[in-house]
């Protein structure tokens, strides 16, 4: 499949958030990554459903919500109402992961599961077999803060997940988030990643259009 670039607006300028998203869209970006943090599951607090709902009329991009919260189920209906297309939850935050993914699907969104650096993937077998798993997000940094360096061990983890997906005939997307820049994005893609979340490097020096084009060229999108 064609590589997807998903800028994380965690690194955008929140005083002109809609403008930043529109600049991304005009540069060819079709997917926006929404990092939602509650100050409990991770230390930081970012934004909630209200901000997403106000942003929805400003863009036709897909909204991909990454929930770094202790009670993800409480947000699902609101996210669907706000126009979110896909929701990815942390395995550790879900008391009943199967039910959470079922709920996401019933609300008309695609569901995924996040794997922290120390979290394995084998336990996702049953939700994958039942068609509830549309993406697996490998965190290549610890969740909760932007600007971290890519953890080298992540490359081997991506490769192993790619083999596991193929061996079992699964078709979920492999997404990677954390510390990805122009120097390591090819390594991540060659390991098997389909969808690349990019934060700080996409908004570097506020040269959004220039940065988008640099990444698009590196992954063969232009």
N, C-alpha and C positions, 0 to 999 in steps of 0.2 A: 504494500500500500504506500501511497505518497506520504511523506513525512509531514506531520502537522506541527506548526509552531504556535504555542499558546502563551502569549505574554501574560505575566502575572501583574495585575494592577496594584499589588502591594507596593511596587516600586514607582508607581505613577505619582503625579502631583495632585493631591486630593483637593487643592483649591481650584483645579480646572480638570476634574476627572473626566467629564463627558468629552471635553476637547481632546484629551489624551487618547481616549478610546476611539474617537472618530479619526484621529491621525493614524492610529494603528490600522483601522479598517480601510482607509484610503490607500494605505501602503500594501494592502493585500492580505492582511490578517483576517481570518475567519473565525477564530476561537479565542475567547478571553477567559483567563483563569482567575477565579475569585477565591482568595484565601480568607476564610472566615474563622476568626479566632475569638475565644470567649474569656481569656484571662484565667481559665481554670485548667483545661486540658493542656494548654500552653500558656506561657506567661503574658504574651501580648494580647491586646484587644485591637481588632481592626474595624470591621463594619458589619452590618446586619442586613436583614431583608429589606428594610426601608430604603437604604442606599441603592441596592440592586434594583428595586422596583422603579425608583426614580431614574435610573440609568437606562432601563430597558427601552424606552421610546427613542433614545438617542442613537441606537445602533442596531444593525441586523445580525451582528456576530452571534455565534453560539456562546452561551454562558455556561461555564463549567465550574461548579462550586466545590471547593475542597474544604470540608468541615473539620476544623481542629477545635472541636467543642466536646464537652462532656455529655451533652444530651442531644445528639444529632436528630433523633426522631421528632423532637419538639419543633424543629425548623422546617421539616420537609414540606408540609402543606403550604407554608408561606413562601418557600422558594419556588414551588410549582406555580403559585399565583403570581409571583414576581417575574415569571418568564424564564426561569433557569432550565436549561436543556439537559444537563447531567449533574449528578451529585456523587462525590466520592467521600466515603467515610472511613475513619480509622477503625481497624479491627478491634483495638483495645478499648475504644469508646462505646462499642455496641454490646449491650447485654445479650441481645438475640440478633445476631448478624443476619441470619436468613430472613427474619421478619422485617428488619430494616430495609433490606434490598427488595423484598416483596412490595413493601409500601412505596418505595421510590418508583418501582415499575408501574404500580397501580395508579400513581399520580401522573404518569405519562412522561417520566424522565428516565434517562439511562443511569444505571447504578454501577458504582465501582468501589474498590477497597484499596486503602492506602497501606503500604508496608513501610514501617519505620526501618532504619538501618539494621536493627537487631531482630526484626520480625521475619519469620519464614513465610512461605507461600503454600506449602502442602495442604494446610487446613482449609484452603479455598476451594478444594476439589468439588465439594458437594454443591456449593452455590454456582460454580462454573458449569457443572453437569446439568443443572436445572435451568440454565439460561438466564440466571439473574446477574451474572457478572459480565459487564460490557467493557470494563477496563480495570487494570491493576496499576496503581501508581506507586512506583518505587521512589522513596525519599532518598536522595543522594546527599542529604544533610539531615541534621536533627530538625524536626519541625518547630516552627514558631518564630523564626527570625530570618529576615532577608540578608543578603550579602555574605553568606557563609561560603567557604571553599568546598568544592566537590570532594566527596569521600572516595578515594581510589577503589576501595573494596566494592563499590557500587557496580563497577563495570562487570565483574565476575557474577554478581547477583543478577544483573540484567541478562547475561548470557545463559545462566542456569534457568531463569524463568522462561526465556525464549525456547529453550529445549523442552522444558516441562509442558509448555503450551502446545508445541508441535507433537510431542509424544502422546498427548492425551486428546489431540484433535480439537482443542479449544480455539475460540476465535476472538478472545478479548484483546483489546488494545493495550499495549504496554506503554505507559506514560512515565516519564522521569522528571523529577523536580528537585533542583537544588544545586547551585554553584555552576550552572552550565553557561559557557561563554564561547567565543569564537575559537578558542584554543582546544576545547575538548568536545565540542558538539559532534564532530565526526566520529570520535571514539564511542560515544554513547549510541549513535545510530548504528554503527557497525556491530555493536554488541547485541542489537535487536530492538531498540526502542522505536516506537512508531510516532509518539506524541511527545514533544519536548517543551516543558515549561521553562520560560526564561524571564527572570525578574530584573535584577540590577543591570545586567548587560544590555537589555533591550532599551532601557531608559537612560543609559550612560550619557552624561553631558547634555541631556535633553535633546539629543540628536536622534529622535525616534525614527524618522523616515530613513535616515542613513543607516541606522543600526538594523532595522528590519531588512533592508536590501542586502546588507552584509550577510545576515543569517540565511536569507533566501538563496543567495548565490552558493553558500557553503553546502546547503542541502539539496541543491539542484532544482529549486522552484522557479528560477528565472535565469 
